[in-house]
């Protein structure tokens, strides 16, 4: 519960900072006449809204109260939110790229580079600050949401750094022989910005879809099978089958152990002791892990 509270606190700080930088970007984008800065602000607004949704889901999945309608919990909502978040940001990047192409073909647009540079410096400081803060804080809680958010801050910081370099070069080039090309700086920067930012949601959507489709995580599957091979050899069981899935931060593990027809447990405590041995060997025990272990002498139950 302490880790969940820390996760939610970090996400709240991230949302507040995102909203502040988004409003700052929209204001400076309109003043400077830069579509790339306006896009950066709109991207931040949508990202803040999605972070707010992620915060809501984080609170939902950590509830300990029993819900008869969702008896397996709300873990499945987590990858659905991530997929929706990533899909929305991908559409925004596509729309921005189309606008950049249209502006470029129309002859570009003039902008005030001094305002754009001031914006880039402030945003760079804010983004890098949030990245290092979240990275340090997440070393203790290990949250996927916080890790993803930190990566987004790093990406924003690197992209804004590229914006700063482009605007500085354009400011230096004013009045030179490159002056006729300056109106194209903003649409080119917007196109590059949208193409770079789209890779963040693509990775998010791909990971979320693997969980929504219940694609077996290879590492978890190999770990469970390795544990069970040792258990089968140690106790002389005939064989086993295992099924694993990861949905959000939850792990679902189902294990069926085949015993000989004449096998008998002296007490139910013996079976529970073997289950405990398997559970401890698999590790990561907690409310996020659903582990089912049964014993059978009928191969059809495997």
Secondary structure as the mmCIF struct_conf table of DSSP 4:
data_model
#
loop_
_struct_conf.conf_type_id
_struct_conf.id
_struct_conf.beg_label_comp_id
_struct_conf.beg_label_asym_id
_struct_conf.beg_label_seq_id
_struct_conf.end_label_comp_id
_struct_conf.end_label_asym_id
_struct_conf.end_label_seq_id
HELX_RH_AL_P HELX_RH_AL_P1 UNK A 2 UNK A 32
TURN_TY1_P TURN_TY1_P1 UNK A 33 UNK A 33
HELX_RH_AL_P HELX_RH_AL_P2 UNK A 35 UNK A 61
TURN_TY1_P TURN_TY1_P2 UNK A 62 UNK A 62
BEND BEND1 UNK A 65 UNK A 65
BEND BEND2 UNK A 68 UNK A 70
TURN_TY1_P TURN_TY1_P3 UNK A 71 UNK A 72
BEND BEND3 UNK A 74 UNK A 74
HELX_RH_AL_P HELX_RH_AL_P3 UNK A 75 UNK A 105
TURN_TY1_P TURN_TY1_P4 UNK A 106 UNK A 107
HELX_RH_AL_P HELX_RH_AL_P4 UNK A 113 UNK A 141
HELX_RH_AL_P HELX_RH_AL_P5 UNK A 144 UNK A 173
TURN_TY1_P TURN_TY1_P5 UNK A 174 UNK A 175
BEND BEND4 UNK A 176 UNK A 176
TURN_TY1_P TURN_TY1_P6 UNK A 177 UNK A 178
HELX_RH_3T_P HELX_RH_3T_P1 UNK A 179 UNK A 181
TURN_TY1_P TURN_TY1_P7 UNK A 182 UNK A 182
HELX_RH_AL_P HELX_RH_AL_P6 UNK A 183 UNK A 212
TURN_TY1_P TURN_TY1_P8 UNK A 213 UNK A 214
HELX_LH_PP_P HELX_LH_PP_P1 UNK A 215 UNK A 217
HELX_RH_AL_P HELX_RH_AL_P7 UNK A 218 UNK A 235
TURN_TY1_P TURN_TY1_P9 UNK A 236 UNK A 236
STRN STRN1 UNK A 239 UNK A 247
TURN_TY1_P TURN_TY1_P10 UNK A 248 UNK A 249
STRN STRN2 UNK A 250 UNK A 258
TURN_TY1_P TURN_TY1_P11 UNK A 261 UNK A 262
BEND BEND5 UNK A 266 UNK A 267
HELX_RH_AL_P HELX_RH_AL_P8 UNK A 268 UNK A 282
BEND BEND6 UNK A 286 UNK A 286
TURN_TY1_P TURN_TY1_P12 UNK A 287 UNK A 288
STRN STRN3 UNK A 289 UNK A 296
BEND BEND7 UNK A 297 UNK A 297
HELX_RH_3T_P HELX_RH_3T_P2 UNK A 299 UNK A 301
#
